[in-house]
Amino acid sequence: SICCSSSCKVYIMKLNIAYPATGCQKLLKIDDEKILSLFYDKRIGAEVPADRLGDEWKGYVVRISGGNDLQGFPMMQGVLTNIRVRLLFKDGMPNYTMKRKGVRKRKSVRGCIVDSQLSVLDLVVIKKGDQEIPGLTDTTQPRRLGPKRVGKIRKLFNLSREDDVRQYVVHRPLPEKEGRKPKTKAPKIQRLVTPARIQVIYKKSHFS
């Protein structure tokens, strides 16, 4: 919240809008309560028309995907409240990474219902309108990293099981240094079945 005088407070909420088709994002700072009230009392996953954001947003539909409150605590799907709560997290739950086996931890998260105490609200465009949005729909951001898993590489390049997946790995160029040859970096392919891998599985299953 930003105080413009001793008797008036203006709440500014940031709308982080993503468009998966181009890989771009756009950040809007909104202080108009008429616009922000469009998202109030909506839950994560709700689809909202974005006409109030401006004339260029006519016909756009966005989906609420998350957000953070003024103190930085994230929203969590399934917590049906608009306040902050403390939950006991265990392995496999969102917003928690287990450091040691079996460790549980109590953490603060905000509910999945939008209210005026949010600092950032994450939105995803699911339906495009007639007009282009500068910096969001008119440009394309290339993917920095390619797929790593065997199945996803085959799906991307429409490969069969007889094709060699190692020939289709996306190589990422590294920053060039003066006087040196340009280098690239490729990920280690996951779930790749090789003769050595088959031998290891055979030994584990027959001699363990």
Solvent accessible surface area in square Angstrom, and as a share of the most:
residue,aa,sasa,rsa
1,S,71,0.46
2,I,102,0.52
3,C,75,0.45
4,C,87,0.52
5,S,52,0.34
6,S,120,0.78
7,S,111,0.72
8,C,58,0.35
9,K,128,0.54
10,V,46,0.27
11,Y,79,0.30
12,I,57,0.29
13,M,3,0.01
14,K,71,0.30
15,L,0,0.00
16,N,40,0.21
17,I,0,0.00
18,A,22,0.17
19,Y,31,0.12
20,P,93,0.58
21,A,80,0.62
22,T,17,0.10
23,G,47,0.45
24,C,13,0.08
25,Q,118,0.53
26,K,58,0.25
27,L,95,0.47
28,L,33,0.17
29,K,137,0.58
30,I,20,0.10
31,D,83,0.43
32,D,60,0.31
33,E,88,0.39
34,K,153,0.65
35,I,31,0.15
36,L,3,0.01
37,S,52,0.34
38,L,25,0.12
39,F,0,0.00
40,Y,45,0.17
41,D,113,0.58
42,K,73,0.31
43,R,120,0.44
44,I,25,0.13
45,G,38,0.37
46,A,29,0.22
47,E,110,0.49
48,V,1,0.00
49,P,71,0.45
50,A,0,0.00
51,D,74,0.38
52,R,126,0.46
53,L,23,0.11
54,G,25,0.25
55,D,122,0.63
56,E,67,0.30
57,W,5,0.02
58,K,145,0.62
59,G,35,0.33
60,Y,1,0.00
61,V,32,0.19
62,V,0,0.00
63,R,86,0.31
64,I,1,0.00
65,S,54,0.35
66,G,8,0.08
67,G,6,0.05
68,N,51,0.26
69,D,2,0.01
70,L,67,0.33
71,Q,118,0.52
72,G,46,0.44
73,F,68,0.28
74,P,46,0.29
75,M,13,0.06
76,M,16,0.07
77,Q,99,0.44
78,G,56,0.54
79,V,21,0.12
80,L,113,0.56
81,T,33,0.19
82,N,54,0.28
83,I,103,0.52
84,R,91,0.33
85,V,38,0.22
86,R,144,0.52
87,L,52,0.26
88,L,71,0.35
89,F,0,0.00
90,K,115,0.49
91,D,88,0.46
92,G,74,0.71
93,M,54,0.24
94,P,81,0.51
95,N,60,0.31
96,Y,31,0.12
97,T,98,0.57
98,M,56,0.25
99,K,173,0.73
100,R,177,0.65
101,K,195,0.83
102,G,63,0.61
103,V,50,0.28
104,R,151,0.55
105,K,114,0.48
106,R,119,0.43
107,K,63,0.27
108,S,19,0.13
109,V,1,0.00
110,R,16,0.06
111,G,0,0.00
112,C,0,0.00
113,I,37,0.19
114,V,0,0.00
115,D,24,0.12
116,S,41,0.26
117,Q,73,0.32
118,L,2,0.01
119,S,29,0.19
120,V,38,0.22
121,L,0,0.00
122,D,41,0.21
123,L,2,0.01
124,V,25,0.15
125,V,6,0.03
126,I,68,0.35
127,K,121,0.51
128,K,81,0.34
129,G,13,0.13
130,D,143,0.74
131,Q,96,0.43
132,E,90,0.40
133,I,1,0.01
134,P,90,0.57
135,G,40,0.39
136,L,0,0.00
137,T,12,0.07
138,D,78,0.40
139,T,69,0.40
140,T,103,0.60
141,Q,111,0.49
142,P,108,0.68
143,R,180,0.66
144,R,161,0.59
145,L,99,0.49
146,G,20,0.19
147,P,19,0.12
148,K,93,0.39
149,R,95,0.35
150,V,8,0.05
151,G,42,0.41
152,K,108,0.46
153,I,1,0.01
154,R,53,0.19
155,K,171,0.73
156,L,98,0.49
157,F,80,0.33
158,N,139,0.71
159,L,28,0.14
160,S,54,0.35
161,R,194,0.71
162,E,152,0.68
163,D,57,0.29
164,D,56,0.29
165,V,3,0.02
166,R,142,0.52
167,Q,137,0.61
168,Y,85,0.32
169,V,18,0.10
170,V,60,0.34
171,H,105,0.47
172,R,55,0.20
173,P,100,0.63
174,L,58,0.29
175,P,117,0.74
176,E,140,0.63
177,K,133,0.56
178,E,174,0.78
179,G,90,0.87
180,R,162,0.59
181,K,172,0.73
182,P,99,0.62
183,K,128,0.54
184,T,81,0.47
185,K,114,0.48
186,A,44,0.34
187,P,47,0.29
188,K,158,0.67
189,I,24,0.12
190,Q,75,0.33
191,R,171,0.63
192,L,48,0.24
193,V,108,0.62
194,T,38,0.22
195,P,115,0.72
196,A,67,0.52
197,R,120,0.44
198,I,99,0.50
199,Q,102,0.46
200,V,65,0.37
201,I,88,0.45
202,Y,117,0.44
203,K,107,0.46
204,K,129,0.55
205,S,78,0.51
206,H,113,0.51
207,F,154,0.64
208,S,128,0.83
